[in-house]
Amino acid sequence: MTTTLAPAPESAGSAAPLRRTSADFLSEAARAARVDRVRAREARAMAAACEHRARRVPGQSAMYQREAIRLRREAAALEIDAALHDEAIAAVWQLIDAGDVRAAH
């Protein structure tokens, strides 16, 4: 999940610059990281259920194992995405602390 710049409101006109504060970015990045972690936890739970089902249904175990592997990969990718959001948040805070970005809260 990526964070993008949102255009200024329509009332500002089409030539209006993109408006975004560091607080907006921090809020959206933190939310995205939380969502990614929740989705990763759900994917791991579904993978565990698939693995359990694979043990109980021998005739379809390969199908359930493949799905479990796919879900575990998805969970890993979501955790990486969440970590990237955390790094972006830390970088913005470093810029704010250094005075390079104004914290508009």
Secondary structure by P-SEA (a helix, b strand, c coil): cbbbbbcccccccccccccccaaaaaaaaaaaaaaaaaaaaaaaaaaaaaaaaaaacccaaaaaaaaaaaaaaaaaaaaaaaaaaaaaaaaaaaaaaaccccccc
